[in-house]
Amino acid sequence: MCIALFSSFSSSAQNYTKRYEQTSGYTFTLNDAVVMEKFRPTNVYPIIGTVVFQPVTNALGINDLQVNILDDLGNLQASKIYQIDVSNAFIGRDFVPIAAAYNDITQKYVVAGVVETGNLNEYSTWLGLFDNNLNVIDFQYVDIQTNTFSSANLNSNLVTDVCPSYDNPNGFDFILTGVLTDGGMNPAPIGSTGGSATILNKRLFVVGFESSTFFFGSPTEYEFTLNGIPVNKEYFPSRILEIPNSNNTGGYLIAGNTRNETGGQTGYDLSLFYLRLDYNLNVMDAQQREQIVAASSQPLNFFIGDMIYDGAQDEIRIAGSYRNFGSENYGFFADKLVDVTANSNLILFSDTWNNSSQIGILEIPSIPLIGWTKVGRISNQIDERNIITACVLENSAPSTNQTMKLPLLFNFRYNDASMNNWTTAQDMNVFWYKRWASSNGPVHYYSGYDYSSQWYPSHCSFPRNESPAVQSFVLGTYSTNSNVDHLTITQTDLYSQNACSENSSEGIHFLIPLLGNSMTTSVIPVSLTQSLIIILNITANQIDEYECDSQNPFRPNKVDIKIQQSGDVVRISGLEKEVDYTIYSLSGSKIQCGRVMPNNQISVGQLSSGMYLLEVNDSIFKVIK
């Protein structure tokens, strides 16, 4: 039998920037509330692509949830809009996504967010569960209450991050963290520059979720104390990840912001915290860090951006951003936790950085990148680098086309020698990607996010991490054309190459001294109720995609690589030199690898019958055996 297959699949690391016209009848107004996740190939969609969870506003001014699947060229493969049935006792004006995750074992996606329930402006968490083809399994409304506040039934709760869990002995597949507030108000920290109401009380919560029965475990509430006095207002957990159970020390690490030791300074309200829990959510260790203001010329605020576990080094690598309140200086910081599974306590590299307690800073250039910064995601290590996705806001320099929000890429080298030689061994390049005339300002989380509050984590980017040879990065942002916001997605190759107006600038490295820990934690029981959210499925119209038009100077650099399969022989055309190739199963497992010459062929005769993905010259093709 002779099979001839001509594939239309292109590079999994294809460089592109696309702007998307919103579905007819909807507008895109909550421009910093986009949540993105990598799409894994399935029989229905044999692609490595992108899932976009996006709030869209209908004609009544109500925010619905749109879910899009994009292929590796940014082409729309599937789209669906979900609307809360408001007759189900919901006002539901703000059905806004905040975080998403995928569990490789259960092969399910979750997206979690916030909804306004209408009871004294109360806000509560919701969670949506999808199969691996992004078909809806269920949506649930989650209300978490605590008796430590004056009126438990008037609390608000807001999920801020969710991570997959693989070793939990209690059977949970995902773990959520977030904040509880008294009185149903916006849970931004007390120092919010976005006009948030004063919070009477605020706590941190963690809860497990089991996806086969849609069961939430008993949540736990955490309260920090500073010198024996409760810290009531400033909690904000930005990220959570699982610590592998390699040496019976598994559990979870939460990182975010809370009050600093000197907490009365104007504009200097927050410090970093790291909270380590076991699988039963018991506190194993808690550490808080902040700048020694007396040793620095200007007070800084630090904001956790992302964390990633590196099993080869047994360390958790951390990236975040900072804001200088005394001048227009902004940038990023790096730190890591070492010997993670060998200990049940937290050991910070910054505590002994060059024999001193300090943290490494990358200050972005004030021209042209002036503006607040926020970290998105950290990639797996590539060579000696971990690539960081990020963005900068409030940039109005002419050289960046009057852009209000730019995607950024840079790298940290977390190996010991480079960290110690911070100012000489680190790469100072910051790569940025222009946008056209974006002018909308920040919005609060109940209308999206309040970008003025840098502690809100960014979920609008991710590293694709297909293989060591293919490391592409997807960054979601927005652009304004004719006073209407549009979702814009940029994808790059190994580090920075993208023909869509890509530029780079050099930053400055220095070190900031830190104070030691001054906080402890206590645990308080919390109650949880959940109920089904009745969802109306609305089939979405095709989203129009634009490249390289007069208002969007984005130009992809396409590579014309083609394959032709005949039986067990796959012929390659379009190569200019000998390159590596790899064959993967649809689950992502590496099956076969080697090198192929221009106009040469690859044999797949030894493979079992089925469908595979062939990666060659950073392109992905479908192969059938």
Secondary structure, DSSP 8 states (H G I E B T S, - for coil): ---EEE-----TT--EEEEEE--TT-B---TT--EEEEE---SSS-S-EEEEEEEEE-TTS-EEEEEEEE-TTS-EEEEEEEEE-TTTT---SB-EEEEEEEETTTTEEEEEEEEE--STT-EEEEEEEE-TT--EEEEEEEEEE-TTSS-GGG-EEEEEEEEE-SS-TT--SEEEEEEEETTS-----TT-TT-----S-EEEEEEEEETTTTEE---EEEEEEETTEE--S--EEEEEEEE--TTS--EEEEEEEEE-TTTTSTT--EEEEEEEEETT--EEEEEEEEE-GGGSSS-EEEEEEEEEEETTTTEEEEEEEEEETTSS-EEEEEEEE-STTT-SS--BGGGGBTTB-EEEEEE--HHHH-SEEEEEEEEEEETTEEEEEEEEE----GGGTT-SEEEEEEEE--SHHHHHTHHHHS--EEEEE--S--------GGGS--TTSTTS---SEEE---BTTB--EEEEEEEEETTEEEEEEEEESSSS--TTTEEEEE-EEEEEEEE---EEEEEEE-EEEEEE--EEEEE----EEE-SBTTB---------EEEEETTEEEEES-SS-EEEEEEETTS-EEEEEEE-TT-EEE-TTS-SSEEEEEETTEEEEEE-
